[in-house]
C-alpha cells in the first residue's frame, strides 16, 4: 500500500503509452504495463473480471495477456495489490502516532468500502509481498520515530489492519442489506413477528421502543488504537 508515486514507479517501468484499442491480434503481445492490466480489471470489477474480459478491454488477444498473467487468480491479485498500492499514506506532520494511525486506518477503510471486491482478495491472501514490504517500511519509519521498536510497530500495524478489514466488511454488509431491501432493524422486526414477542422479549424491546442507531464500524478501529495506546502506558 505505497503511495501513488511509488505505484507508478514500480508498475510503469516498461510503460510505452496507453494500451492499443485496435482489434485483438495474435503474435507478439502489445506493450502494456502491469498497472494498465490492473486498472482494466478494476474498471470491470474483480467479481466479473476474467482473462478474456480484461484482454478485450485492453484491445489485445487472450494469448497476449497470458504473457503477463498466468491465471485469473494472478490477475485478481495484481489488481488488488495495485488498488491498495495507490493509497497514499498520511503525511507525517509530526502529529501523535495515534492520530497518524487513525488517518492511515481511514484511508484503507474508505478504499475497501469503495471497492468491496478487494476485501475478498485480502481474505484470500492474494497480495503483493513486494508492495507489502514497501508499505511496511514506510509505516515502520513513522512509528519507530515515535519510540516503537520494529516488532511493536509490526504488531500495531497488524492489529489495525485486522480492525480496518473487519470494519469495512461490516459496512459493506450493511450497505448490501439496505440495497437488497432488508435493513437489519426491519429484519429483526420481522423475526419478532415470526417467532413471537414472548420468545424474543429483549429483541422485541429493542425494535419496538425505538429504531436503534447503527454503530459506526470505524469505531472499532478507534478502539484498537486506544487499546494499543493503553498497552504502551
Secondary structure, DSSP 4 states (H G I P E B T S, - for coil): ---HHHHHHHH-TT--SSPP-SPP--SSPP---HHHHHHHHHHH-TTT--HHHHHHHHT--HHHHTTT-SSHHHHHHHHHHHHHHTPPPPP--S--HHHHHHHHHHHHHHHHHH-THHHHHHHHT---HHHHHHHHHHHHHHHHTTT--HHHHHHHHHHHHHHHHHHHHHHHHHHHHHHTT--HHHHHHHHHHHH-TTTSHHHHHHHHH--PPPPPTTHHHHHHHHHHHHHT-
